[in-house]
Amino acid sequence: MDLSTSKNTKEELVFEVDIPSGVTAAFGDNMLSIQGKLGTIKKDVTKLPVDVMINGNRIVIRPYGSRKKDRAISNTCKSLIKNMIKGVENGYTYKLKIVYAHFPISVKVKGREVHVDNFFGERSSRVSQIIGELTKVSVSGEDVIVQGPSLENVSQTAANIESSTKIKQKDQRVFLDGLYIYQS
């Protein structure tokens, strides 16, 4: 048996994401920066076991290995980059509905916090944090609208608002008051 013919040829995995016109990307010190008309999003890729390079109008992702796990991590990185590009082009919007039965709930945005007042007649307001500098929260009627270019920041802000009105020590099927995400 000739050992030279039985070489294990390892296929190199390469994933590419196209950068559309109007969007610029920069990479340095393990920090990927995507800039578009809605702002700039930065993502630290130190913890991801991949090499990220910018080649012309494409972002090239190369995993360290060629196993199934490496392919999955590379696809996760690719999805993160696509979400960043989509965010700086179009942005993300989450809508929450204010629901109450007896005590009318009022929602106010104060600086980088959202205050939910009069929840079940409580004297103190429930406070949730707005994540990210570019994330904006507005109240219009019975809706709370969370908008921004970063999907992670917008969705985490909406989740913070929703979880701030979690009902404890009561039957959640009966006491339905709160703020609930209904559109993302």
Secondary structure, 3 states (H helix, E strand, C coil): CCCCCCCCCCCCCCEEEECCCCCEEEEECCEEEEEECCEEEEEECCCCCEEEEEECCEEEEEECCCCHHHHHHHHHHHHHHHHHHHHHHCCEEEEEEEECCCCCCEEEEECCEEEEECHHHCCCCEEEECCCCCCEEEEECCEEEEEECCHHHHHHHHHHHHHHCCCCCCCCCCCCCEEEEEEC
